[in-house]
Amino acid sequence: MTSLDLRRLRIRPGEQHRERRAVELEPYDLGGQRYEPHPRDPEADLTLTRTRDGLVLELDLGARLAGPCFRCLTDTEVELRVRGREYQAGRGAADDEELRTPYVEDETLDVSRWARDAIALALPEKILCREDCAGLCAVCGRDLNAEPHTHEETAADPRWGALAELRDRL
């Protein structure tokens, strides 16, 4: 876990602290599939700005996740640029939950958890090898990107015959 001790920062209102550090990321499990970050600890730029009443936290991170395509299951990668901003109120307003970030506990910023959540929010709805991925054949399971094909229509099950006749009459 990558964290930053906010007590060691000696910045006054209006001043900034900038730092570049490696952020340890855990793999993601999405839709029953595992996506590994590459590299496992990408570099992130952190900017902390002291305000009169608190601290503005900014994160800038480039990340790449590798795993299977949602449609055809071939190996693929998704590259993201993530920017996040959080606010941590000073001691006077610390009782107001809306003015506190969930990533600061006991004056320690959990950078890994913040980066992980920011990446999760930036992920596309489906991770695909390409936008027009055809997926897998529903009948035989072959990759339709490599082998586009169709299957002959199979004969209907005779047990459904009565329902087919009813459908035709309506």
C-alpha positions as CSV (number, residue, x, y, z in Angstrom):
1,M,0.0,0.0,0.0
2,T,1.3,3.4,-0.9
3,S,0.5,6.2,1.5
4,L,1.6,9.7,2.4
5,D,1.9,11.0,5.9
6,L,0.3,14.4,5.8
7,R,1.8,15.4,9.2
8,R,5.2,15.6,7.7
9,L,4.1,18.3,5.2
10,R,4.9,21.7,6.4
11,I,2.9,23.9,4.1
12,R,1.0,27.1,5.0
13,P,-2.2,28.3,3.4
14,G,-1.6,29.1,-0.3
15,E,1.5,26.9,-0.6
16,Q,1.8,23.6,-2.5
17,H,3.6,20.4,-2.1
18,R,4.3,18.4,-5.3
19,E,5.7,14.9,-5.4
20,R,6.1,12.1,-7.9
21,R,5.9,8.6,-6.5
22,A,5.2,5.0,-7.5
23,V,1.7,3.9,-6.5
24,E,1.2,0.2,-5.7
25,L,-1.9,-1.1,-7.5
26,E,-3.7,-4.4,-6.9
27,P,-5.3,-6.4,-9.8
28,Y,-8.9,-5.7,-10.7
29,D,-11.6,-8.4,-10.9
30,L,-14.3,-7.3,-13.4
31,G,-17.1,-9.5,-14.8
32,G,-15.4,-12.6,-13.4
33,Q,-12.1,-11.7,-15.2
34,R,-8.8,-10.5,-13.8
35,Y,-7.1,-7.4,-15.1
36,E,-3.5,-6.8,-14.0
37,P,-2.0,-3.3,-13.9
38,H,1.2,-2.9,-16.0
39,P,3.5,-1.8,-14.4
40,R,2.3,-2.9,-11.0
41,D,3.4,0.4,-9.5
42,P,3.0,3.2,-12.0
43,E,4.3,6.7,-11.3
44,A,1.8,9.3,-10.1
45,D,2.0,13.1,-9.6
46,L,0.6,14.3,-6.3
47,T,-0.2,17.9,-5.6
48,L,-1.3,19.0,-2.2
49,T,-2.4,22.6,-1.8
50,R,-3.1,24.0,1.7
51,T,-6.1,26.3,1.8
52,R,-7.2,28.5,4.7
53,D,-9.7,25.8,5.8
54,G,-8.2,22.5,4.6
55,L,-6.2,20.6,2.0
56,V,-6.9,20.1,-1.7
57,L,-5.4,16.8,-3.0
58,E,-4.8,16.2,-6.7
59,L,-3.7,13.0,-8.4
60,D,-2.5,12.5,-12.0
61,L,-1.8,9.0,-13.0
62,G,-1.3,7.0,-16.2
63,A,-2.3,3.4,-16.0
64,R,-2.5,0.3,-18.2
65,L,-4.6,-2.8,-17.4
66,A,-4.1,-6.1,-19.2
67,G,-6.7,-8.9,-19.3
68,P,-9.2,-10.6,-21.6
69,C,-11.6,-8.8,-24.0
70,F,-15.2,-8.9,-22.7
71,R,-16.5,-10.3,-26.0
72,C,-13.9,-12.6,-27.5
73,L,-11.6,-13.3,-24.4
74,T,-8.4,-12.5,-26.3
75,D,-5.7,-10.7,-24.4
76,T,-6.0,-7.0,-24.5
77,E,-4.9,-3.8,-22.8
78,V,-6.7,-0.6,-21.9
79,E,-4.7,2.6,-21.3
80,L,-6.1,5.3,-19.0
81,R,-5.1,8.8,-17.9
82,V,-6.6,9.4,-14.5
83,R,-7.0,12.7,-12.7
84,G,-8.6,13.0,-9.4
85,R,-9.3,15.8,-6.9
86,E,-10.3,15.5,-3.3
87,Y,-10.8,17.9,-0.4
88,Q,-9.9,17.4,3.2
89,A,-11.3,19.9,5.6
90,G,-9.3,21.2,8.5
91,R,-9.9,20.3,12.1
92,G,-12.7,22.8,12.6
93,A,-15.0,21.3,9.9
94,A,-13.9,17.7,10.3
95,D,-17.3,16.7,11.6
96,D,-18.9,17.5,8.3
97,E,-18.6,14.2,6.3
98,E,-19.0,16.0,2.9
99,L,-15.9,18.0,3.6
100,R,-13.7,15.0,4.2
101,T,-12.1,12.6,1.7
102,P,-12.5,8.9,2.4
103,Y,-8.8,8.4,1.5
104,V,-7.4,10.3,4.6
105,E,-7.4,8.5,7.9
106,D,-5.4,9.6,10.9
107,E,-3.5,12.2,8.8
108,T,-2.4,9.6,6.3
109,L,-3.4,9.7,2.7
110,D,-4.0,6.2,1.2
111,V,-2.7,6.9,-2.3
112,S,-3.2,3.3,-3.5
113,R,-6.9,3.1,-2.6
114,W,-7.5,6.6,-4.1
115,A,-5.7,5.6,-7.4
116,R,-7.5,2.3,-7.6
117,D,-10.9,3.9,-7.2
118,A,-10.1,6.6,-9.7
119,I,-9.0,4.0,-12.3
120,A,-12.1,1.9,-11.6
121,L,-14.3,5.0,-12.3
122,A,-12.4,5.8,-15.5
123,L,-12.7,2.3,-17.0
124,P,-14.9,1.8,-20.0
125,E,-18.2,-0.1,-19.5
126,K,-16.6,-3.1,-21.4
127,I,-13.0,-3.7,-22.0
128,L,-12.7,-4.7,-25.7
129,C,-9.8,-5.7,-27.9
130,R,-11.2,-3.4,-30.5
131,E,-14.4,-1.3,-30.9
132,D,-15.9,-3.6,-33.5
133,C,-15.1,-6.9,-31.7
134,A,-17.5,-9.6,-33.0
135,G,-17.1,-11.8,-30.0
136,L,-17.5,-15.6,-29.8
137,C,-20.0,-17.7,-31.8
138,A,-23.0,-18.6,-29.6
139,V,-23.3,-22.0,-31.3
140,C,-19.7,-23.3,-31.5
141,G,-17.7,-20.8,-29.4
142,R,-15.1,-19.9,-32.1
143,D,-13.7,-16.3,-32.3
144,L,-15.8,-14.5,-34.9
145,N,-13.0,-11.9,-35.4
146,A,-10.6,-14.7,-36.7
147,E,-13.3,-16.9,-38.3
148,P,-16.4,-15.0,-39.4
149,H,-19.1,-17.7,-40.1
150,T,-22.7,-18.6,-39.7
151,H,-24.5,-21.8,-38.9
152,E,-27.3,-23.4,-40.8
153,E,-30.6,-23.1,-38.9
154,T,-31.4,-26.2,-37.0
155,A,-34.8,-27.8,-37.2
156,A,-37.2,-26.7,-34.5
157,D,-37.9,-29.1,-31.7
158,P,-41.2,-30.9,-32.4
159,R,-42.3,-30.4,-28.8
160,W,-42.7,-26.7,-29.6
161,G,-45.0,-27.4,-32.6
162,A,-48.2,-26.7,-30.8
163,L,-46.9,-23.3,-29.7
164,A,-45.8,-22.5,-33.2
165,E,-49.3,-23.3,-34.6
166,L,-50.8,-21.0,-31.9
167,R,-48.4,-18.2,-32.9
168,D,-49.3,-18.6,-36.6
169,R,-53.0,-18.3,-35.8
170,L,-52.6,-15.1,-33.9
